[in-house]
Amino acid sequence: IQIAQCFEATRQRCCRLEQDGRRAREQLARVEAERAALEVKLKHARNQVEVEMKKRHRAEAELEKQERKLQLVFEALMREPWGSGVLSGEQGTVLSALAGRRLGAALVPGRRSSAVDESCQSLLSHSDISYDRTEDDVVRS
């Protein structure tokens, strides 16, 4: 009778362990599906960051180009003897103020616009995102 009771206790224990294993496998499948979905989202987010960074760099290059053009026009107006005669006193004052405030500070080579630095630096900087791309190549079973 003791042997039969031991076998029954062992059988019940095996049944519980099988149920626990089944639940664990189901939970593992759910977690893996969630992980895969999150990886897809992460990949899309990284692609979007890359696209936005390219747009930012193009916009900054265009801004620098336009600022250089504006600086050249300003310098040409200020150098030409006819330019100072054509400009009224008020126009000359406005141009001088622009040159001192905007153009002088903004055209320092290699300097980015402060508005871009302050508002977008933390959002678009992906240097703090660590990602091992070798994981993408691993075949999962």
Stockholm file with secondary structure:
# STOCKHOLM 1.0

chainA/1-141         IQIAQCFEATRQRCCRLEQDGRRAREQLARVEAERAALEVKLKHARNQVEVEMKKRHRAEAELEKQERKLQLVFEALMREPWGSGVLSGEQGTVLSALAGRRLGAALVPGRRSSAVDESCQSLLSHSDISYDRTEDDVVRS
#=GR chainA/1-141 SS CHHHHHHHHHHHHHHHHHHHHHHHHHHHHHHHHHHHHHHHHHHHHHHHHHHHHHHHHHHHHHHHHHHHHHHHHHHHHHHCHHHHHHSCHHHHHHHHHHIIIIIHHHTSTTCCCHHHHHHHHHHHCCTTCCCCTHHHHCCCC
#=GC SS_cons         CHHHHHHHHHHHHHHHHHHHHHHHHHHHHHHHHHHHHHHHHHHHHHHHHHHHHHHHHHHHHHHHHHHHHHHHHHHHHHHCHHHHHHSCHHHHHHHHHHIIIIIHHHTSTTCCCHHHHHHHHHHHCCTTCCCCTHHHHCCCC
//
